[in-house]
Each structure stands twice: as C-alpha cells, then as structure tokens.
C-alpha cells in the first residue's frame, strides 16, 4: 500500500526515492558500518556518474535502477521498530480524549488547571461548532 502513488511524482523525486531505498537496502546487506559506508560512497558515485540532462535517458536509467534494486533487495530488510512492518508498529495505544470525561472528581482535583482549561476549550469548541454548523435540532436528538 505504501507504493501506491497518490499524486504525480516528479522525476527528481523518483530518483531521490530510489537513492534512499538503495541506501536502506545497503544497510540491510552490510551490518558493519565501514562496509556500509564504502558501498554507500560507491552508490553515490554511480548516481553522480549517471546524472544526465536528457529526460528520456533519465527515465530509462530510473527504470534500470528500480529493476536493479528489485533484483538485489535483501530477503529480510531492516525495518524501524515504530514504522510499518516494524516489531513495535501501532503498539502504543493513545487513549481518546473523551476518556477524561469519565475520571472521578477526586482524580480531576489533582490537576485543577488542566481540567479548567479543558472545560473552557470544550465550551469554545461547542460555540465554534454551533457557529459553523448551527444548533442541533432537538427532534433529531431523540432515541429511535
């Protein structure tokens, strides 16, 4: 799903994306920092050497680079822990704001400034909502 283009991407952006994905692929293949840096410098030299002004040639080089990346892709690429595909992706559950409405008054009393500001902001939000969309019709609020 991450590879689905949502907009037209410029050629320059596609080349930068290819370069970054190639670097990440090198990170997966070479776990020692000096080996990785050596290969990264070689990769950068290849990109600089193949820089061209002709768009047709650039498109062809981009397609060849994408094909080469696909063929040399690591069988178990590294993923950042909190990124999609990582071991900790979506592990931290962020509680919704309405949960604070169910706190006991003694719990709320421990943070008086926060809850005073929160109530003020809730009132401001209701005022904004009614100004933006109008007041709700009381007939629509009844249960079915």
C-alpha positions as a printed Julia matrix, in Angstrom:
144×3 Matrix{Float64}:
   0.0     0.0     0.0
   2.94    2.34    0.6
   3.9     2.17   -3.09
   0.53    3.42   -4.37
   1.15    6.89   -5.84
  -1.39    9.45   -4.66
  -0.17   12.23   -6.93
   2.11   12.75   -9.89
   5.69   12.47   -8.65
   8.43   14.38  -10.41
  11.4    12.59  -11.96
  13.77   14.22   -9.48
  11.68   12.97   -6.56
  11.6     9.46   -8.01
  15.41    9.46   -8.33
  15.8    10.67   -4.73
  13.41    7.97   -3.57
  15.34    5.31   -5.48
  18.6     6.54   -3.93
  17.18    6.4    -0.42
  15.68    2.93   -0.92
  19.02    1.73   -2.34
  20.82    3.09    0.74
  18.35    1.32    3.04
  18.92   -1.87    1.06
  22.68   -1.49    1.56
  22.09   -1.07    5.3
  20.3    -4.41    5.3
  23.12   -6.17    3.45
  26.12   -4.7     5.3
  25.87   -4.68    9.07
  29.37   -3.3     9.67
  29.43    0.48    9.45
  32.67    0.78    7.46
  31.49   -1.74    4.85
  28.18    0.07    4.55
  29.84    3.49    4.19
  32.2     2.17    1.5
  29.25    0.79   -0.51
  27.23    3.96    0.08
  30.05    6.09   -1.35
  30.21    3.77   -4.37
  26.42    4.07   -4.8
  26.58    7.87   -4.64
  29.38    7.86   -7.22
  27.21    5.74   -9.54
  24.29    8.16   -9.16
  26.53   11.17   -9.79
  28.19    9.46  -12.78
  24.8     8.71  -14.38
  23.38   12.21  -13.89
  22.05   13.41  -17.24
  20.19   16.35  -18.75
  18.09   14.31  -21.21
  14.77   13.3   -19.62
  14.3    10.29  -21.9
  17.66    8.86  -20.89
  16.89    9.71  -17.25
  13.62    7.76  -17.36
  15.41    4.78  -18.85
  18.15    4.96  -16.18
  15.5     5.24  -13.46
  13.73    2.11  -14.73
  17.04    0.21  -14.83
  17.85    1.37  -11.29
  14.47    0.28   -9.98
  14.9    -3.1   -11.66
  18.39   -3.49  -10.16
  17.08   -2.55   -6.7
  14.31   -5.12   -7.03
  16.8    -7.82   -8.04
  19.25   -7.03   -5.21
  16.65   -6.43   -2.49
  17.55   -8.04    0.82
  15.5   -11.1     1.73
  14.85   -9.73    5.23
  15.07   -5.93    5.06
  15.55   -3.92    8.23
  12.55   -2.01    9.46
  12.47    0.72   12.04
  10.64   -0.51   15.13
   7.82    2.06   15.03
   7.46    2.14   11.22
   5.0     0.0     9.27
   6.37   -3.52    9.25
   8.41   -2.92   12.4
   8.08   -5.01   15.56
   6.55   -2.16   17.6
   4.29   -0.65   14.91
   1.0     0.64   16.41
   1.84   -0.9    19.77
   1.33    2.26   21.78
  -2.38    2.87   22.2
  -3.18    6.56   22.55
  -6.32    6.87   24.67
  -9.11    9.04   23.24
  -9.77   12.43   24.82
 -13.33   11.62   25.88
 -11.92    9.1    28.37
 -11.0    12.02   30.64
 -14.71   12.84   30.99
 -15.12    9.62   32.98
 -12.45   10.42   35.56
 -13.67   10.61   39.16
 -13.88   14.18   40.56
 -11.15   13.35   43.08
  -8.87   12.38   40.2
  -9.7    15.59   38.36
  -9.0    17.59   41.53
  -5.34   16.57   41.3
  -4.99   18.58   38.05
  -7.25   21.62   38.53
  -5.59   23.95   35.99
  -5.63   21.31   33.25
  -9.3    20.41   33.69
 -10.36   24.08   34.0
  -8.61   24.82   30.68
 -10.11   21.63   29.17
 -13.66   22.63   30.14
 -13.05   26.11   28.71
 -11.83   24.62   25.43
 -14.8    22.25   25.26
 -17.16   25.23   25.58
 -15.21   27.12   22.89
 -15.45   24.09   20.62
 -19.22   23.83   21.12
 -19.56   27.56   20.35
 -17.44   27.16   17.22
 -19.45   24.1    16.13
 -22.78   25.88   16.55
 -21.46   28.91   14.65
 -20.09   26.68   11.85
 -22.96   24.17   11.52
 -25.86   25.59   13.53
 -27.51   24.29   16.67
 -28.73   20.7    16.59
 -32.48   20.15   16.17
 -33.95   18.81   19.44
 -36.2    16.42   17.46
 -33.1    14.76   15.98
 -31.56   14.15   19.42
 -34.3    11.7    20.49
 -33.69    7.96   20.5
 -35.1     5.8    17.75
